[in-house]
Amino acid sequence: MQQDYLSVFQAFDERLFRRLAPPYPRLKLLRFDGSEPGNVVEVELQTGVKSFRWTSLITERQITDTAAWFVDEGQELPPPLRHWRHKHLVSRQDTGATIHDIIDYSTGSKVLDALLYPLMLAGFGMRKPVYRKIFGTGKV
């Protein structure tokens, strides 16, 4: 990104969260406390047939001279997920920044985890154009 890493990191707020939402399933934001430890983010995934709750707790946040991040961990997850940990990392790159979405997830089945991988890759890949539009062309 063409902005400095701290500016990019500070922009991870409710507005950006809404802009990063995938087209499907639709997300209905029920609660967004922020990105400080102890904050909660709760959404309802609306598939058109059934809705599922997804509640994450912010468990970690740190800012250093070279990077800034926060971690959300799933508390209530939609099936088939059993474990979710997402580190939102923004690292300094010269005068700009690189955004990293580091995901650790599990369904309890290695086969199902492998089958979900392309969907996860596609879902988080859709964030890149949004990041570039908001923060300027650069690494994502």
N, C-alpha and C positions, 0 to 999 in steps of 0.2 A: 504494500500500500504506500501511497505517496505521503501519508501523514505520519508523524512520529508515533512510536508505539504507545505512549501514554495517552495521547489523544484518541487513538483507535480503541484502546482498552476502556477508557472512560465512556465511550459511546455504546458499550454493551448495556443497554437499558431496555425498558419495556417497548419503546418505539422500534428499536432494532430487532428485538425478539419477534414482534409482529411482522416485520418486513421479511424475516428469514423463514417464516412459516411455509411449509410445503403446500402445493395446491391440493394434495390429497394425502392422507385424510385431512379434512378441514380441522383447524384447531380453534377451539373456543377457550380463550384465556379466562380462567376463573380467579387466579390469584398470581400476582407478581410482586414480591417484596423487594427484589433487587438481587445483587450478587455478593452480598456480605455473608460470612458464615452465620448459619441460623436462619437465613432467609429461605422462603419457600416459593416455588413456582409450581402452579397447578393448572393443568389444561384438561380439556375434554376432547378426545379424538372422535370426530364425527365421521363415520364411514358411509352414512346414508342408510344403513341397515341397523347398525348398533353403535352405541357410543361407549368409549372407554376412558377411564380416568388415568392420568399420568401425573404423579406428584413427585417433585424432586426437591431435595434439601441441598442448599449450598453448604458444603463442608469445609471448604478451604479457599483462601484468597491471599495472594501475595504479589507484591510489587518489588522488583529489584532494579539494578542499574541497567540490566539487559533484557528483561522480560517482565511480563505481568500475566497473571492467570487467576482463574477461579474454577472450582470444581463443583459440578452438580451430580448428586447421586440419587438414583431412583428409590423412592420409598414405596410408592404404589405404581405398579407398571401394568401396561396392557399385555394380554397374552400375545405371543408366547414368551415374552421377556421375563426373566427371573432376576437378572442383575443388569445394572446400568451405571456407568461412571463416565462422565464427559468432562474433560479438561479443556477449557477455553483458554488457549495460550496465545499471547501476542508477543512476539520477540522483536527486538530492535535489529534493523538492517540498515546500516549507514544512516541516512537521514529519514528512512522510511520504516516500514514494519511488515512482518509476515504473520498471518493469522493461521493458527493450527487448531483443528478440531480433533482431539485425541479421545477416541471412544473405546471403552472396554465394556462389552456386553456379553450376556449369555442367556440362552434359553434352557440350559440344562442338557442340551443335545448338541454334540459337535457337528452332526450332519445338518441339523436345522440352523445352527450358527453359520455354517458355510453357505447354506442356501440364502440366508438373510444378508450376507455380506454384500452382494451386488446391489441390493436395495438400499443398504446403508450408504454405500459409496455414491450411488445416484442421488439419494436424498441430501447428503451433505455436499455433494458436488454442485447442487443447485444454489448453494449459498455463494459460490464464487462470483457470479455476475452481480449479485446484490452487494457484496463487499466491495467489488471494483467500482460500482456506481456510486456508492456512498463515500469511499475512502480514496478513490483514484486508482488508476492502473498500477499494478504491482504484483508481488507474490502473494499467493493465498495458500 
